[in-house]
Amino acid sequence: MKSISLNAHAKINLSLDVIRKRQDGYHDVRMIMQSIDLHDEVVVETRDTGIEVECDKPWVPGGKDNIAYKAANLMMERYKIESGVGIKIYKRIPVAAGLAGGSADAAAVIKGMNELFSLNLNEAELMNIGKQVGADVPFCIKGGTMLSEGIGEKLTKIPSFQGVDIVLVKPKVGVSTAWVYNNLKLDKISSRPDTDLLIKAISEKDIGCLAQNMGNVLETVTIEKYEVINDIKNELLRLGALGSMMSGSGPSVFGIFENGKKACLAYESLKDGEWECFMTQTI
Ligand code: ATP
């Protein structure tokens, strides 16, 4: 039996704009995606037959309902893999949190199976498979700092925003991405992020400019239902964050800090609250 272990990294959005609703029901977006150090561990191993998916957290579905299964199944069919595969997920990324935890696991399975079965697929081929599993999976395969357009699958590399200190807070509610998009009223959006300005700030390593101009149009929907998100944003600012924002469709909120010491002080003050709290960095 051969086995391989991979880190499946979460993402945050440094900006999120929704451009239009398409005829197929999806939305065209323009967003800056950023990988962070917070990760699940995904172990992929050969088995005699079938696909088995297990997670160490009981609230995450195992078997066919796990997105990792869908990724493995697609790889088995596409590349006519005759033996089986076992997948074990050690979950650390909060679930239904706007951090693309499921997509990160699926990306790790695609990369892991490529190595385990010596398929020798290049990154473009892996991303193409990923696209069929979910809109955020290609980004999770690539990682880093990217402008993401289309339904999330059109990726353009922007300069790295690595090593920035982040405090991440996940209130005790789960949010369905589909629910947020279904309740988004595009004609009611009054303020949109200036994505080009943010890309410039990232290129110039101007953390202050980035932090003060970040914007996520989905906040309107999620914050209307969960006021706690606004409370956390304000709390992060009070504790010294240069800027704070909801990630993806929420409910996770992150604060960007000037340095690790300031992030650590904020983390210490938030870590025992009614939420999950992490100190992490952009990678
Ligand atoms: P996104 O921002 O891409 O929508 P998210 O972080 O908001 O992702 P996930 O953590 O990926 O959401 O979970 C969304 C749903 O998918 C959950 O309700 C969960 O039950 C289901 N799910 C299936 N497989 C996984 C997995 N491997 N990890 C987490 N959730 C999973």
Residues whose N, C-alpha, C, O or C-beta is under 5 A from the ligand:
A	BS01	ATP	W59 P61 D65 N66 I67 A68 P94 V95 A96 A97 G98 L99 A100 G101 G102 S103 D105 D136 V175 T177 G248 G250
